[in-house]
């Protein structure tokens, strides 16, 4: 049975690990933490590897990391010192990375490889919750700097065979991501945006679903929700990888006044 493709929220900075004693996060973040913690158990089978697309890595041509992801890339700022000492010591998945490159090039997408960058917090923060023992190898894939939604859906479609090969495809971003807008006054706009996104992304007709999500700028408050859409584009890859299978919103909550959703495709 193929694995689904997922779009998950990765939170804000090291939000799940702010307590130096390892206690639970701020109550606001606990539902998201619980969702992430249950991801692997919710799957039809345990993945042999993970391919993760983070909203924090862009390259001109889509690029896959073929190294071991270490040292981690602490690309957040202004947080407590201990959050810059976090570890997530999973192995890389170079075999998966090279398979990704072959699939993309076979579909007509130039695809680069690199081994020096390390995993950004869009990888290690959610994965430290989802795979706390770091016992599933992982390869990271970049976005393209053009942020073309149709191209990213097509990239996901090219990667769909991985789902039959025991590889879990994860898009890691945030369904709402406006760092200048916080608080309860934002919630009505965030809810309207999220309602439209959920309706489109779970449309039972696969062709219509794809077309509606590609046209995300037509949704209410779209450019308020995403002044720049890098945190939304991982959803496009997950949707493309999910193919014609079912699409569900399997997480929805509010943080920082934002409605935030997660999705499962296929």
C-alpha positions in Angstrom: 0.0 0.0 0.0 1.5 3.4 -1.0 2.3 5.9 1.7 0.5 9.2 1.6 2.2 12.5 0.9 1.9 15.1 3.7 1.9 18.8 4.2 2.7 19.6 7.8 3.2 22.8 9.8 6.6 23.2 11.3 5.7 25.8 13.9 7.6 28.9 14.7 11.4 28.6 15.2 12.2 26.0 17.9 8.7 26.4 19.4 8.4 22.9 20.7 11.8 23.0 22.5 11.8 26.3 24.4 12.0 24.7 27.8 15.7 23.9 28.6 14.5 21.2 31.0 12.7 19.4 28.2 9.2 20.2 29.4 6.1 20.7 27.2 5.9 23.8 25.0 3.6 26.7 25.5 0.0 25.4 25.5 -0.6 27.2 22.2 1.9 24.9 20.4 0.8 21.6 22.1 -1.9 20.5 19.7 0.6 21.0 16.8 3.2 19.0 18.7 0.7 16.2 19.3 -0.2 16.1 15.6 3.4 15.8 14.6 4.1 13.3 17.3 1.4 11.0 15.9 2.4 11.2 12.2 4.4 8.0 11.8 2.0 5.9 13.8 -0.8 7.1 11.6 0.7 5.8 8.4 -0.2 2.4 6.8 3.4 1.3 7.2 6.6 2.7 8.7 8.6 4.5 6.1 12.1 3.3 5.2 13.1 6.9 4.5 11.6 10.4 4.4 11.9 13.0 1.6 11.2 16.4 3.1 10.6 19.7 1.2 11.1 22.7 3.5 9.9 26.2 3.0 13.4 27.3 4.1 15.5 26.1 1.1 15.3 27.5 -2.4 17.5 27.0 -5.4 17.2 28.1 -9.1 16.9 24.4 -10.1 15.3 22.0 -7.6 18.1 20.5 -5.6 18.4 17.4 -3.3 20.7 17.0 -0.4 22.8 13.9 -0.7 24.7 14.3 2.5 23.8 13.3 6.1 22.3 16.7 7.1 24.8 17.4 9.8 25.6 19.8 11.3 22.1 21.3 11.6 21.4 24.7 10.1 20.0 26.9 12.9 18.3 29.4 10.7 16.2 31.1 13.3 17.2 34.1 15.4 16.6 35.6 18.9 15.8 32.4 20.7 17.3 31.0 23.9 20.9 29.7 23.7 19.9 26.1 24.4 17.8 26.0 21.2 21.0 26.4 19.2 22.3 23.1 20.8 19.5 20.9 19.7 20.3 17.7 17.9 18.5 15.4 15.5 21.0 12.7 14.5 19.2 10.9 11.7 21.1 9.4 8.8 20.9 10.9 5.4 19.3 8.9 2.6 21.7 9.3 -0.4 20.0 6.4 -2.3 16.7 8.2 -2.1 18.3 11.5 -3.1 19.8 10.0 -6.2 16.5 8.3 -7.0 14.8 11.7 -6.6 17.3 13.3 -9.0 16.6 10.6 -11.6 12.8 10.9 -11.3 13.0 14.7 -11.7 15.3 14.6 -14.6 13.2 11.9 -16.2 10.2 14.3 -16.0 12.2 17.1 -17.6 13.2 19.0 -14.5 16.9 19.9 -14.1 17.9 18.7 -10.7 21.0 19.4 -8.7 22.6 17.7 -5.8 24.5 19.1 -2.8 26.0 17.7 0.4 27.2 20.6 2.5 24.2 22.7 3.5 22.8 20.7 6.5 19.1 20.5 7.5 17.3 23.7 8.3 14.8 24.1 11.1 11.9 23.3 8.7 13.4 19.8 8.8 14.8 19.1 12.2 12.2 20.9 14.4 9.1 19.0 13.1 11.1 15.8 12.6 12.5 15.9 16.2 8.9 15.7 17.3 7.7 13.2 14.7 10.8 10.9 14.8 12.3 11.5 18.2 14.7 8.6 18.0 16.0 9.9 14.6 15.8 6.3 13.3 14.4 7.0 9.8 16.9 8.3 7.2 16.0 11.5 5.5 16.8 13.4 2.3 15.9 17.1 1.9 14.6 18.6 -1.4 14.7 22.3 -2.2 12.0 24.5 -3.6 12.7 26.4 -6.9 13.3 30.1 -6.4 10.6 30.9 -9.0 7.9 29.5 -6.6 5.8 28.6 -9.6 2.8 26.7 -8.1 2.1 24.6 -11.3 5.8 23.6 -11.6 5.9 22.5 -8.0 2.7 20.4 -8.4 4.4 18.8 -11.4 7.5 18.2 -9.4 5.4 16.4 -6.8 3.8 14.3 -9.5 7.2 13.2 -10.8 8.1 12.1 -7.3 4.9 10.0 -6.7 6.6 6.6 -7.4 8.5 7.0 -4.2 5.3 6.5 -2.3 5.3 2.8 -3.5 9.0 2.5 -2.5 8.5 3.1 1.2 9.5 6.8 1.1 7.3 9.3 3.0 7.1 12.6 1.1 6.6 15.5 3.5 6.1 19.1 2.7 7.1 21.3 5.7 5.8 24.8 5.8 2.9 26.8 7.3 -0.5 27.2 5.7 -0.6 30.8 7.0 2.7 32.7 7.2 2.7 36.4 7.7 5.3 37.3 10.3 4.0 40.9 10.6 0.4 39.9 11.5 -0.3 38.4 15.0 -3.1 38.3 17.5 -6.8 37.9 17.6 -7.5 40.7 15.2 -5.9 38.6 12.5 -8.0 35.5 13.1 -11.1 36.4 10.9 -8.9 37.0 7.9 -6.8 33.9 8.6 -10.0 31.8 9.0 -11.4 33.0 5.7 -8.2 32.2 3.9 -7.9 28.8 5.6 -11.5 27.8 4.8 -10.8 28.5 1.1 -7.5 26.6 1.2 -9.0 23.6 2.9 -12.0 23.5 0.5 -9.7 23.6 -2.5 -7.0 21.2 -1.3 -9.6 18.6 -0.3 -11.7 18.9 -3.5 -12.8 15.4 -4.3 -12.1 15.9 -8.0 -8.3 15.6 -8.5 -8.1 17.8 -11.6 -10.2 20.5 -10.0 -8.2 20.2 -6.7 -5.0 20.8 -8.6 -6.3 23.8 -10.6 -7.9 25.4 -7.5 -4.7 25.2 -5.4 -2.5 26.4 -8.2 -4.8 29.4 -8.3 -4.3 30.1 -4.6 -4.0 33.9 -5.1 -7.7 34.0 -5.9 -8.6 32.9 -2.4 -9.7 35.5 0.2 -6.8 37.4 1.8 -4.3 35.2 -0.1 -1.5 37.8 -0.1 -2.2 38.7 3.5 -1.8 35.0 4.4 1.4 34.7 2.3 3.1 38.0 1.5 5.7 35.6 0.0 4.6 32.0 -0.7 7.6 29.9 0.1 5.9 28.4 3.2 2.9 27.4 1.0 4.8 25.8 -1.9 5.7 22.5 0.0 1.9 21.9 -0.1 2.0 22.0 -3.9 4.6 19.2 -4.0 2.7 17.1 -1.5 -0.5 17.6 -3.5 1.2 16.6 -6.8 2.7 13.5 -5.2 -0.6 12.5 -3.9 -2.0 12.1 -7.4 -5.7 11.2 -7.8 -6.0 9.7 -4.3 -8.1 11.2 -1.5 -7.2 14.5 0.1 -8.0 15.3 3.7 -7.3 18.1 6.1 -6.1 16.1 9.1 -5.0 19.0 11.4 -6.4 22.4 12.0 -5.8 24.7 15.0 -4.9 28.3 15.8 -1.5 29.7 16.8 -0.5 33.4 17.0 -4.1 34.2 15.9 -3.5 32.2 12.7 -5.6 29.3 11.4 -3.1 26.6 10.6 -3.8 23.4 8.7 -2.1 20.1 7.7 -3.0 17.9 4.8 -2.7 14.3 3.7 -2.8 13.3 0.0 -3.2 9.9 -1.5 
